Amino acid sequence: MKSLNSVIDHTILKPIATQEEIEKICREALEYEFRGVCVNPIWVSLVYNLLKGTEIKIVSVCDFPLGSSWTEIRKKEAEMAIDNGANEVDIVMNLGKFKSGRNDEALSDLKEIVETVHPNGALKVIIEAPLLSDDEIKRASSLVEEAGADIIKTGTGTRGAVNLHQIDVIKKACNLPIKASGGIKDKETALSLIKSGASIIGSSSGVKIVS
């Protein structure tokens, strides 16, 4: 199994995050050799300049945390993240359309984002599992895979914590790598999620987890 630090996306997405705090998590990512650093779009270029030449992935969120903007806006935000140095984009699925039964529109939206991010980056799609039933998690997972996304992500962390059951449902519904995110604050939780099937851990408590 990979070492725990190597699967953690060290994350800071709070709206009041300062440049000093962004610089701090980049230093921590270098010190602890985390998988990636995940930040809001305005900080991507700063993180790129701090981490270029390293193996640490630069991750940006898109249409976060609601996933409810127009496809063209979502595409432009994803494109700008990649252009500013992001290796990966974590976008929230359009859950309003999905829960309205407008799956074709939700799928078409994601396919356009995939085309925008590829081939210069990877796309993770956030399904916000805490807001979905098991059946909805299954259907959302299949839709994300059909769209051609690279990784499926459990949640934004703003609507509840990830749990082992959600990972199990997603794992049975699709073959994509899973990024677990939301309420992961200690080593035991992180390890249990990985054992259950998660490939990546998204957390703002990366240092605490590995320490």
Secondary structure, 3 states (H helix, E strand, C coil): CCCHHHHEEEEECCCCCCHHHHHHHHHHHHHHCCCEEEECHHHHHHHHHHHCCCCCEEEEEECCCCCCCCHHHHHHHHHHHHHCCCCEEEEECCHHHHHCCCHHHHHHHHHHHHHHHCCCCEEEEECCHHHCCHHHHHHHHHHHHHHCCCEEECCCCCCCCCCHHHHHHHHHHCCCCEEEECCCCCHHHHHHHHHHCCCEEEECCHHHHHC
